[in-house]
Amino acid sequence: MTGLNLPIIGYMNSPYKEKFGIPRQPNLVQVESYIEMVEPYNDLLAFEGIEEFSHLWLVWQFHENKKQDEAAKFRPQVRPPRLGGNKKIGVFATRSMYRPAPIGLSVVQLKEVKKVGKSVRVYVQGSDLLDGTPIIDIKPYIQYSDAVIDAQSAYAQDEPVRKPVYWADVAEQQKQTFLSNGNLTAQVMAELEQVLSLDPRPAYQHDDERVYGMLFAGLNVKFRVTEQNVEIVDI
């Protein structure tokens, strides 16, 4: 046997509408999202007892690799962003999306499981998944065995440094308009600030004057990053 066929049990509904800007690890930004279960897995009986767990493991597929044919070829070494995007190390020493099996693993906080119309949705917080990501499995997080207190994590031992986020005058006015019209909530704006505080630029780009664009929760966000902070210039 040289391969496996795995079912898709659901799809993630997330504010991350493109890969650019997604945190490189889960729980760095406390975004709320949900998994829309598909038949025959949209059965509440399959989740009986899950509410006793605070966190879940999500097993999912990297489904939006731009160069699918190239991604299918084995890459023994990749360039992790945390190493500046220039240094190569072994693919099995990273969480790169370009790997033999395009499978991801994320810990998220469970909020609730509920039936919405004919759908069953699993609401979670802290996901780092692109909107539409296929979910392969859901497993409970076991604190005594899954949390290794004295684990060593090489180049990713500590959480990334965050930058202060500021709103330019125009962007601040736009934000207040969205909030007053009820088009967006203060929670979404706070989640956006958390995302940008992590400096989502490619690791090798350091142009303080460049304006970047990112899609998030229905917003087309324009921002600039300096050594000291992040400035939102337009939404």
Phi, psi and chi 1 to 4 in degrees:
 res  aa     phi    psi   chi1   chi2   chi3   chi4
   1 MET       -  127.9 -174.9  172.0   63.0      -
   2 THR  -114.2   -5.0   59.7      -      -      -
   3 GLY  -159.5  173.0      -      -      -      -
   4 LEU  -131.0  150.1  -63.8  171.7      -      -
   5 ASN  -109.6  123.4  -70.8  -39.4      -      -
   6 LEU  -118.3  140.8  -60.5  173.7      -      -
   7 PRO   -76.7  152.2   30.0  -36.3      -      -
   8 ILE   -94.8  122.2  -66.1  172.6      -      -
   9 ILE   -97.6  -14.0   64.7  171.2      -      -
  10 GLY  -177.5  178.7      -      -      -      -
  11 TYR  -133.0  140.9  -67.9   90.6      -      -
  12 MET   -78.6  134.4  176.2   59.6   74.8      -
  13 ASN  -107.4  110.9 -173.9  -66.3      -      -
  14 SER  -135.5  153.4  161.5      -      -      -
  15 PRO   -72.8  -12.4   25.6  -34.1      -      -
  16 TYR   -81.3  104.2  -59.2  120.0      -      -
  17 LYS   -94.7   -6.8  -54.8  -55.8 -180.0 -177.2
  18 GLU  -149.3  163.4   60.2 -179.1    0.4      -
  19 LYS   -67.2  -36.0  -70.9 -168.3  -64.9 -177.8
  20 PHE   -62.2  125.8 -178.7   65.8      -      -
  21 GLY   101.7  -14.7      -      -      -      -
  22 ILE   -69.5  130.3  -63.0  179.0      -      -
  23 PRO   -54.5  146.9  -23.8   33.7      -      -
  24 ARG   -79.8   -6.4  -63.7 -174.6  176.8  109.2
  25 GLN  -144.6  157.6  -58.3  -64.3  -19.9      -
  26 PRO   -71.1  159.9   26.6  -34.4      -      -
  27 ASN    69.2    8.9  -64.1  -60.5      -      -
  28 LEU   -78.7  -27.5  -67.8  176.8      -      -
  29 VAL  -129.7  129.5  178.5      -      -      -
  30 GLN   -88.1   58.4  -62.1  -53.7  -52.5      -
  31 VAL   -74.7  149.6  -61.0      -      -      -
  32 GLU  -101.6  137.1  -68.7 -167.1    0.6      -
  33 SER  -151.1  175.9   52.0      -      -      -
  34 TYR  -148.0  155.1   64.5   85.1      -      -
  35 ILE   -99.8  124.4  -59.3  163.6      -      -
  36 GLU   -91.0  109.8 -172.9   92.4   34.3      -
  37 MET   -74.2  149.1  -56.2  -59.8  -66.3      -
  38 VAL  -114.0  161.2  -60.7      -      -      -
  39 GLU   -65.4  145.4  -66.8 -176.0  -10.9      -
  40 PRO   -89.9   15.4   35.5  -36.1      -      -
  41 TYR   -87.4   -2.7  -46.4  105.3      -      -
  42 ASN   -87.5   56.8   57.8  -19.7      -      -
  43 ASP  -123.2  118.9 -172.3  -25.4      -      -
  44 LEU   -58.1  -26.7  -75.6  176.9      -      -
  45 LEU   -61.0  -28.3  -69.8  175.4      -      -
  46 ALA   -69.9  -13.5      -      -      -      -
  47 PHE  -111.8    7.8  -63.2   93.6      -      -
  48 GLU   -59.5  123.8 -173.5  172.8  -16.4      -
  49 GLY    95.3  -12.1      -      -      -      -
  50 ILE   -69.2  -23.4 -160.2  171.4      -      -
  51 GLU   -66.6  -13.1   69.0  -80.0   -3.9      -
  52 GLU   -78.5   -7.4  -60.3  -62.6  -35.9      -
  53 PHE  -107.4  138.1  -65.8   89.6      -      -
  54 SER   -83.7  -28.6   64.8      -      -      -
  55 HIS  -133.6  157.6  -69.1   73.1      -      -
  56 LEU  -131.4  152.8  -55.5  172.6      -      -
  57 TRP   -92.4  130.8  -73.5  106.0      -      -
  58 LEU  -108.5  129.4  -58.2 -176.9      -      -
  59 VAL  -106.9  126.0 -175.1      -      -      -
  60 TRP  -146.6  173.7   47.2  -84.0      -      -
  61 GLN  -113.0  134.5 -179.7 -164.5   24.8      -
  62 PHE   -71.5  104.3  -70.0  104.0      -      -
  63 HIS  -109.5   -0.9   68.9  -62.0      -      -
  64 GLU  -122.9   31.2  -75.0  -70.8  -17.5      -
  65 ASN   -63.8  126.3  -69.0  -12.9      -      -
  66 LYS   -62.8  -42.2  -71.8 -175.5  177.5  179.6
  67 LYS  -105.3   77.7  -59.8  178.6 -179.7  178.6
  68 GLN   -59.5  -42.9  -66.1  -69.0  -10.2      -
  69 ASP   -64.8  -42.6  -66.7  -22.0      -      -
  70 GLU   -68.7  -36.8 -176.0  179.0  -12.7      -
  71 ALA   -65.4  -27.6      -      -      -      -
  72 ALA   -71.7  -20.6      -      -      -      -
  73 LYS   -78.1  142.4  -61.3  177.2 -178.1  177.4
  74 PHE   -70.3  124.5  177.5   55.2      -      -
  75 ARG  -109.3  106.3  -62.9 -176.1 -178.5 -174.3
  76 PRO   -68.2  -23.4   23.2  -32.4      -      -
  77 GLN  -135.3  147.5  -67.9 -163.5  -44.4      -
  78 VAL  -137.3  175.5  -64.5      -      -      -
  79 ARG  -115.1   98.8  -65.2 -178.7  173.8   88.9
  80 PRO   -66.9  138.2  -17.1   30.5      -      -
  81 PRO   -59.2  -34.4  -24.8   34.6      -      -
  82 ARG   -66.8  -14.7  -73.9  -67.0  -67.8  -87.9
  83 LEU  -102.4   19.6  -66.3  178.6      -      -
  84 GLY    90.1   -1.8      -      -      -      -
  85 GLY    76.7    8.9      -      -      -      -
  86 ASN  -118.7  -31.2  -66.2  -46.2      -      -
  87 LYS   -84.1  132.9 -178.9  180.0  178.3 -179.3
  88 LYS   -94.7  139.2  -76.2 -172.8  175.1 -176.8
  89 ILE  -140.2  172.5   62.6  174.3      -      -
  90 GLY   -62.7  139.1      -      -      -      -
  91 VAL   -59.3  -32.8   64.6      -      -      -
  92 PHE   -78.4   -3.6  -63.7  126.8      -      -
  93 ALA  -100.5   14.5      -      -      -      -
  94 THR  -136.2  175.8   75.9      -      -      -
  95 ARG  -113.4   28.6  -63.2 -168.1 -178.9 -171.0
  96 SER   -55.7  147.2  168.4      -      -      -
  97 MET   -72.7  -20.5   67.3 -177.4   70.8      -
  98 TYR   -93.1   90.7  -62.8  108.4      -      -
  99 ARG  -144.0  167.6   50.6 -163.1  -40.0  106.3
 100 PRO   -53.8  -44.6  -27.1   34.6      -      -
 101 ALA  -115.0  117.4      -      -      -      -
 102 PRO   -75.4   63.7   30.6  -35.6      -      -
 103 ILE  -114.9  134.7  -58.6  -59.1      -      -
 104 GLY  -112.7  161.0      -      -      -      -
 105 LEU  -139.5  123.7 -175.6   66.5      -      -
 106 SER  -137.1  139.7  -61.9      -      -      -
 107 VAL   -93.7  130.7  172.9      -      -      -
 108 VAL  -133.5  160.2  -64.7      -      -      -
 109 GLN   -87.3  131.9 -177.9  179.8   -3.7      -
 110 LEU   -81.2  127.4  172.3   63.8      -      -
 111 LYS   -97.5  -54.3  -56.3  -59.0  -69.4 -176.0
 112 GLU  -171.3  161.3   64.0  175.6  -31.8      -
 113 VAL  -120.4  127.0  178.7      -      -      -
 114 LYS  -149.8  159.8   68.0  177.2 -178.2  180.0
 115 LYS   -91.6  128.2 -162.6  170.7 -176.7   63.9
 116 VAL  -122.5  102.4 -179.8      -      -      -
 117 GLY    65.1 -123.1      -      -      -      -
 118 LYS   -94.7    0.2  -64.8 -177.7  178.6  179.8
 119 SER   -96.2  152.5  -59.7      -      -      -
 120 VAL  -113.4  125.6  170.0      -      -      -
 121 ARG  -120.5  139.8  -65.4  177.8  178.6  177.8
 122 VAL  -108.8  108.8 -178.4      -      -      -
 123 TYR   -89.4  130.5  -71.5   83.9      -      -
 124 VAL  -134.6  168.6  -61.8      -      -      -
 125 GLN  -133.6  141.9 -177.3  170.4  -68.5      -
 126 GLY    92.8   12.0      -      -      -      -
 127 SER   -69.1  149.7  162.5      -      -      -
 128 ASP  -118.2   35.7   57.3  -18.8      -      -
 129 LEU  -105.5  139.3  -85.1   63.2      -      -
 130 LEU   -66.2  145.5  178.9   68.1      -      -
 131 ASP   -56.3  132.5 -173.3   53.2      -      -
 132 GLY    88.7    2.8      -      -      -      -
 133 THR   -61.2  128.7  -65.7      -      -      -
 134 PRO   -70.1  131.9  -18.5   32.5      -      -
 135 ILE   -98.5  129.2  -53.8  -61.5      -      -
 136 ILE   -98.3  -34.4  -63.7  170.4      -      -
 137 ASP  -160.8  157.5 -158.3    3.9      -      -
 138 ILE  -129.0  127.6  -61.3  171.0      -      -
 139 LYS  -133.6  146.7  -59.1  177.5 -175.3  -68.5
 140 PRO   -70.7  144.0   24.4  -32.7      -      -
 141 TYR   -83.8  125.6  178.7   90.8      -      -
 142 ILE  -104.3  111.0  -52.3  -62.7      -      -
 143 GLN   -60.5  -45.8 -169.1  -83.5  -26.1      -
 144 TYR   -70.0  -25.5   79.8   86.5      -      -
 145 SER  -106.8  -29.8   61.9      -      -      -
 146 ASP   -86.1  -23.9  -67.2  -12.8      -      -
 147 ALA   -95.4  109.1      -      -      -      -
 148 VAL  -103.7  103.2 -177.1      -      -      -
 149 ILE   -62.6  -40.8  -57.2  -57.9      -      -
 150 ASP  -100.6   24.9   57.4   -8.9      -      -
 151 ALA   -67.4  148.3      -      -      -      -
 152 GLN  -106.4  135.8  -63.5  -63.1  -49.4      -
 153 SER  -124.0   29.0  -57.6      -      -      -
 154 ALA    47.5 -122.9      -      -      -      -
 155 TYR   -73.3   -9.1   56.1   85.9      -      -
 156 ALA  -117.0   36.8      -      -      -      -
 157 GLN   -68.2  -36.3 -177.2   70.9   19.8      -
 158 ASP  -115.3  154.0  -60.9  -45.9      -      -
 159 GLU   -62.9  145.0 -179.6  177.4  -31.7      -
 160 PRO   -58.9  148.7  -21.5   31.7      -      -
 161 VAL   -70.2  134.5  176.0      -      -      -
 162 ARG   -98.2  149.9  -63.2  176.9 -175.0  -94.5
 163 LYS  -107.8  146.3  -66.4  177.6 -178.0  -73.7
 164 PRO   -62.4  145.0  -17.7   29.3      -      -
 165 VAL  -114.9  129.4  177.3      -      -      -
 166 TYR  -122.8  154.5  -61.3   95.7      -      -
 167 TRP  -107.6  124.8  -65.5   75.6      -      -
 168 ALA   -64.0  160.6      -      -      -      -
 169 ASP   -55.1  -46.2  -69.2  -17.3      -      -
 170 VAL   -62.9  -45.1  171.4      -      -      -
 171 ALA   -64.7  -37.4      -      -      -      -
 172 GLU   -63.2  -41.3  177.3   65.6   28.6      -
 173 GLN   -64.5  -40.6  -67.0  174.1    5.7      -
 174 GLN   -63.2  -42.0  -66.7  169.0  -29.2      -
 175 LYS   -60.1  -46.5  179.3  179.8   73.2  170.1
 176 GLN   -63.7  -34.7  -64.5  -55.6  -36.2      -
 177 THR   -65.2  -46.1  -61.3      -      -      -
 178 PHE   -59.7  -42.2  -81.6  121.4      -      -
 179 LEU   -68.2  -43.2  -68.5  173.5      -      -
 180 SER   -69.8  -30.6   61.4      -      -      -
 181 ASN   -80.8   -9.4  -69.0  -18.9      -      -
 182 GLY    76.4   12.6      -      -      -      -
 183 ASN   -72.9  -29.5  -65.9  -31.2      -      -
 184 LEU  -140.2  158.7  -71.1  171.1      -      -
 185 THR  -104.8  162.2   64.7      -      -      -
 186 ALA   -61.3  -30.9      -      -      -      -
 187 GLN   -63.8  -43.0  177.4  179.3  -32.6      -
 188 VAL   -62.4  -41.6  169.7      -      -      -
 189 MET   -64.0  -39.2  -64.0  -59.3 -175.7      -
 190 ALA   -66.7  -38.3      -      -      -      -
 191 GLU   -64.1  -40.8  -68.2  172.3   -7.8      -
 192 LEU   -59.8  -43.8  171.5   61.1      -      -
 193 GLU   -62.7  -38.5  -69.1 -177.1    8.8      -
 194 GLN   -62.4  -42.6  -70.7 -178.6   58.7      -
 195 VAL   -61.2  -48.1  170.4      -      -      -
 196 LEU   -70.3  -28.2  -65.7  178.2      -      -
 197 SER   -61.8  -20.8   73.5      -      -      -
 198 LEU   -85.2    0.8  -66.1  167.4      -      -
 199 ASP    55.7   82.6 -173.3   -4.3      -      -
 200 PRO   -76.7    2.7   28.4  -34.8      -      -
 201 ARG   -61.3  153.4  -62.0  175.4  -59.8  171.8
 202 PRO   -54.7  143.5  -25.9   34.2      -      -
 203 ALA   -60.0  -24.5      -      -      -      -
 204 TYR   -93.1    2.3   53.0   83.5      -      -
 205 GLN  -104.6  129.4  -68.2 -173.9    2.4      -
 206 HIS  -139.4   35.0  -57.2  -77.7      -      -
 207 ASP   -86.2  109.0 -175.5   -6.8      -      -
 208 ASP   -67.1  -22.0  -69.8   -2.2      -      -
 209 GLU   -93.8  -15.2  -62.7  -58.1  -42.0      -
 210 ARG   -70.0  137.2  178.8  171.0  177.1  176.4
 211 VAL  -100.0  123.7  174.5      -      -      -
 212 TYR  -101.5  154.8  -64.5   84.4      -      -
 213 GLY  -120.9  144.5      -      -      -      -
 214 MET  -149.4  137.4 -178.4 -176.9   74.9      -
 215 LEU   -91.9  128.5  -62.4  177.2      -      -
 216 PHE  -150.7  120.7 -178.8   83.5      -      -
 217 ALA    50.9   40.8      -      -      -      -
 218 GLY    85.9   -1.1      -      -      -      -
 219 LEU  -101.2  142.6  -65.7  172.1      -      -
 220 ASN  -100.9   99.7 -174.9    4.4      -      -
 221 VAL   -95.3  129.3 -176.4      -      -      -
 222 LYS  -109.7  131.7  -54.9  -66.7 -175.2 -177.9
 223 PHE  -148.6  161.9   64.3   96.1      -      -
 224 ARG  -128.7  143.1 -175.9 -176.5  -65.8  113.8
 225 VAL  -122.9  128.5 -176.7      -      -      -
 226 THR  -113.4 -179.0   68.8      -      -      -
 227 GLU   -64.4  -27.9 -173.9  175.9  -14.8      -
 228 GLN   -96.2  -35.1  -68.4   78.9   27.5      -
 229 ASN  -155.4  179.8   55.6   55.6      -      -
 230 VAL  -119.1  132.7  178.6      -      -      -
 231 GLU  -118.7  122.4 -178.8 -175.5   32.5      -
 232 ILE   -83.3  121.4  -57.6  172.9      -      -
 233 VAL  -105.5  -19.0  -62.3      -      -      -
 234 ASP  -167.0  142.7 -173.3   82.2      -      -
 235 ILE  -137.0      -   57.2  173.0      -      -
